[in-house]
Amino acid sequence: MADPAKTRILVIDDAALVRMYYRDALERAGFEVEEAFNGLEALEKLLAHPAELLIVDVNMPQMDGFTFLKVLRCQDSAVCGTPAIVISTEAGLQDRTAARAAGANFYLVKPVTPETLVAHVQLMSGAPA
């Protein structure tokens, strides 16, 4: 199993409050957290310093979450297969389908409790519960 202290999570969301909320929950669980404002910044950070898991919002400026995932999945690099949890306010079946088509591994609808977030991150990263 992975050690949460060695598991780096990249949180990608344009809302500072949401990033802070996720950071707090994940750091309390022992994970290392990096943040990005949008998909473009996330690509730069991810290519410079790979993460083990991505938390991705959908609606962001410059590069939205679906575009980010499509671009990431087309990369010829070690980070192209990084697991991604999309967390969005969009709750329709078409949104979940679009997330899967873009390359998401899991889809959650906001609001997400800290317990739910940590449980899904632990599950997808292999970190102990």
C-alpha positions as CSV (number, residue, x, y, z in Angstrom):
1,M,0.0,0.0,0.0
2,A,1.0,3.6,-0.7
3,D,2.1,5.8,2.1
4,P,-0.1,8.9,2.2
5,A,2.8,11.1,3.2
6,K,4.6,10.1,0.0
7,T,1.4,10.4,-2.2
8,R,1.2,13.7,-4.1
9,I,-2.2,14.9,-5.0
10,L,-2.7,17.7,-7.6
11,V,-5.9,19.7,-6.9
12,I,-7.1,21.6,-10.0
13,D,-9.9,24.1,-9.4
14,D,-10.3,27.8,-10.1
15,A,-12.0,28.5,-6.8
16,A,-9.4,29.2,-4.1
17,L,-11.9,28.3,-1.3
18,V,-12.5,24.8,-2.9
19,R,-8.7,24.2,-3.3
20,M,-8.2,25.2,0.4
21,Y,-11.1,22.9,1.5
22,Y,-9.6,19.9,-0.4
23,R,-6.1,20.7,0.7
24,D,-7.1,20.8,4.4
25,A,-9.0,17.4,4.2
26,L,-6.2,15.7,2.3
27,E,-3.3,17.1,4.3
28,R,-5.1,16.0,7.5
29,A,-5.2,12.5,6.1
30,G,-1.4,12.7,5.5
31,F,-1.3,13.5,1.7
32,E,1.0,16.0,0.1
33,V,-1.0,18.5,-1.9
34,E,-0.2,20.8,-4.8
35,E,-2.7,23.2,-6.4
36,A,-3.4,24.5,-9.8
37,F,-5.9,27.3,-10.9
38,N,-6.8,25.7,-14.3
39,G,-5.9,22.9,-16.7
40,L,-3.1,24.9,-18.3
41,E,-1.3,25.5,-15.0
42,A,-2.0,21.9,-14.0
43,L,-0.2,20.6,-17.1
44,E,2.8,22.7,-16.4
45,K,3.0,21.6,-12.8
46,L,2.3,18.0,-13.6
47,L,5.0,17.8,-16.2
48,A,7.5,19.5,-13.9
49,H,6.6,17.4,-10.8
50,P,4.4,14.4,-11.4
51,A,1.5,13.6,-9.0
52,E,0.1,10.2,-8.1
53,L,-3.6,11.4,-8.3
54,L,-5.5,14.3,-9.8
55,I,-8.6,16.1,-8.4
56,V,-10.1,18.0,-11.3
57,D,-12.9,20.5,-11.6
58,V,-14.7,20.9,-14.9
59,N,-15.6,24.6,-15.3
60,M,-12.3,26.6,-15.2
61,P,-10.9,29.5,-17.3
62,Q,-8.3,29.1,-20.0
63,M,-8.5,25.2,-20.0
64,D,-11.4,23.4,-18.5
65,G,-11.2,20.0,-16.8
66,F,-12.3,17.9,-19.7
67,T,-9.9,19.6,-22.1
68,F,-7.1,19.2,-19.5
69,L,-7.8,15.4,-19.3
70,K,-8.0,15.0,-23.0
71,V,-4.7,16.8,-23.5
72,L,-3.1,14.9,-20.6
73,R,-4.2,11.5,-21.9
74,C,-2.7,12.3,-25.3
75,Q,0.7,13.1,-23.8
76,D,3.6,10.8,-24.6
77,S,4.9,11.0,-21.0
78,A,4.9,9.2,-17.7
79,V,2.1,11.4,-16.4
80,C,-0.5,10.5,-19.2
81,G,-2.0,7.7,-17.1
82,T,-2.2,9.6,-13.8
83,P,-5.6,8.6,-12.2
84,A,-8.1,11.5,-12.1
85,I,-11.2,12.1,-10.0
86,V,-13.4,14.8,-11.5
87,I,-15.5,16.7,-8.9
88,S,-18.1,19.0,-10.4
89,T,-21.4,20.8,-9.7
90,E,-22.7,19.2,-12.9
91,A,-24.8,16.1,-11.9
92,G,-26.3,14.9,-15.2
93,L,-25.5,11.5,-16.9
94,Q,-24.1,13.4,-19.9
95,D,-21.6,15.1,-17.5
96,R,-20.4,11.8,-16.2
97,T,-20.3,10.4,-19.7
98,A,-18.2,13.4,-20.9
99,A,-15.9,13.0,-17.9
100,R,-15.3,9.3,-18.8
101,A,-14.7,10.1,-22.4
102,A,-12.2,12.8,-21.5
103,G,-10.2,10.3,-19.4
104,A,-11.6,10.6,-15.8
105,N,-11.4,7.5,-13.6
106,F,-14.1,8.6,-11.2
107,Y,-16.8,11.3,-11.0
108,L,-18.1,13.0,-7.8
109,V,-20.7,15.7,-7.5
110,K,-20.1,18.8,-5.3
111,P,-20.5,19.3,-2.5
112,V,-18.2,16.5,-1.4
113,T,-17.6,15.9,2.3
114,P,-14.0,15.7,3.6
115,E,-14.6,12.1,4.5
116,T,-15.9,11.2,1.0
117,L,-13.0,13.0,-0.6
118,V,-10.4,11.2,1.6
119,A,-12.0,7.8,1.2
120,H,-12.0,8.1,-2.6
121,V,-8.4,9.4,-2.7
122,Q,-7.3,6.5,-0.4
123,L,-9.0,4.0,-2.6
124,M,-7.6,5.3,-5.8
125,S,-4.1,5.9,-4.5
126,G,-3.8,2.7,-2.6
127,A,-3.1,4.6,0.7
128,P,-4.2,2.9,3.9
129,A,-7.6,4.0,5.3
